[in-house]
Amino acid sequence: MDRKMANRKLIRLSQLKSKLATENLEEIDWVTFGVIVRKVTPQSANNGRTFSIWRLNDLRDLNECVSLFLFGDVHKEHWKTDQGTV
Protein backbone atom coordinates (compact mmCIF):
# COMPACT_ATOMS: atom_id res chain seq x y z
CA MET A 1 0.00 0.00 0.00
CA ASP A 2 2.89 2.35 0.74
CA ARG A 3 4.15 1.89 -2.82
CA LYS A 4 0.71 2.53 -4.33
CA MET A 5 0.22 5.67 -2.22
CA ALA A 6 3.66 7.16 -2.90
CA ASN A 7 3.35 10.78 -4.09
CA ARG A 8 -0.44 10.69 -3.77
CA LYS A 9 -2.70 12.61 -1.44
CA LEU A 10 -5.39 10.79 0.53
CA ILE A 11 -8.69 12.64 0.63
CA ARG A 12 -11.41 11.10 2.78
CA LEU A 13 -14.82 10.83 1.14
CA SER A 14 -16.33 12.85 3.99
CA GLN A 15 -13.88 15.67 3.11
CA LEU A 16 -14.33 15.53 -0.66
CA LYS A 17 -17.00 18.22 -0.93
CA SER A 18 -14.96 20.77 1.04
CA LYS A 19 -11.74 19.87 -0.80
CA LEU A 20 -13.45 20.36 -4.17
CA ALA A 21 -14.46 23.85 -3.05
CA THR A 22 -11.02 24.87 -1.80
CA GLU A 23 -8.45 22.99 -3.92
CA ASN A 24 -7.91 22.31 -7.60
CA LEU A 25 -7.91 18.52 -7.42
CA GLU A 26 -7.24 18.23 -11.15
CA GLU A 27 -3.69 19.38 -10.50
CA ILE A 28 -2.79 16.78 -7.88
CA ASP A 29 -2.66 12.99 -7.79
CA TRP A 30 -5.19 12.01 -5.14
CA VAL A 31 -7.02 8.89 -4.01
CA THR A 32 -9.97 8.08 -1.83
CA PHE A 33 -11.40 4.97 -0.26
CA GLY A 34 -15.02 4.12 0.34
CA VAL A 35 -17.31 1.39 1.52
CA ILE A 36 -20.41 0.52 -0.50
CA VAL A 37 -23.12 1.32 2.05
CA ARG A 38 -26.05 1.07 -0.36
CA LYS A 39 -26.64 -0.27 -3.84
CA VAL A 40 -29.58 0.61 -6.04
CA THR A 41 -30.96 -2.19 -8.22
CA PRO A 42 -29.46 -1.81 -11.73
CA GLN A 43 -31.56 0.47 -13.92
CA SER A 44 -31.95 1.17 -17.63
CA ALA A 45 -31.05 4.56 -19.05
CA ASN A 46 -33.09 6.23 -21.81
CA ASN A 47 -30.71 4.73 -24.38
CA GLY A 48 -31.45 1.21 -23.09
CA ARG A 49 -28.09 0.66 -21.43
CA THR A 50 -28.03 -0.66 -17.88
CA PHE A 51 -26.22 1.15 -15.08
CA SER A 52 -25.75 0.89 -11.32
CA ILE A 53 -25.63 3.44 -8.52
CA TRP A 54 -23.58 2.89 -5.38
CA ARG A 55 -23.63 5.05 -2.26
CA LEU A 56 -20.13 5.23 -0.79
CA ASN A 57 -19.03 6.33 2.66
CA ASP A 58 -15.71 6.41 4.55
CA LEU A 59 -17.37 5.38 7.86
CA ARG A 60 -16.09 8.56 9.49
CA ASP A 61 -19.21 10.66 8.90
CA LEU A 62 -22.21 8.48 8.07
CA ASN A 63 -24.18 11.54 6.91
CA GLU A 64 -21.72 12.26 4.08
CA CYS A 65 -22.08 9.86 1.16
CA VAL A 66 -20.97 10.02 -2.44
CA SER A 67 -23.04 8.53 -5.25
CA LEU A 68 -21.05 6.60 -7.83
CA PHE A 69 -22.71 5.80 -11.15
CA LEU A 70 -21.34 2.76 -13.01
CA PHE A 71 -21.87 2.55 -16.78
CA GLY A 72 -20.67 0.36 -19.64
CA ASP A 73 -17.88 -2.12 -19.00
CA VAL A 74 -17.45 -0.91 -15.42
CA HIS A 75 -21.09 -1.72 -14.69
CA LYS A 76 -20.81 -5.12 -16.39
CA GLU A 77 -17.68 -6.02 -14.44
CA HIS A 78 -18.68 -4.72 -11.00
CA TRP A 79 -22.49 -4.65 -10.62
CA LYS A 80 -22.47 -7.82 -8.51
CA THR A 81 -20.00 -6.37 -5.98
CA ASP A 82 -21.40 -6.88 -2.49
CA GLN A 83 -22.61 -4.08 -0.26
CA GLY A 84 -19.99 -3.58 2.46
CA THR A 85 -17.08 -3.98 0.05
CA VAL A 86 -14.26 -1.42 0.27
Secondary structure, 3 states (H helix, E strand, C coil): CHHHHCCCEECCHHHHHHHHHHCCHHHCCEECCCEEEEEEEEEECCCCCEEEEEEEECCCCCCCCEEEEECHHHHHHHCCCCCCCC
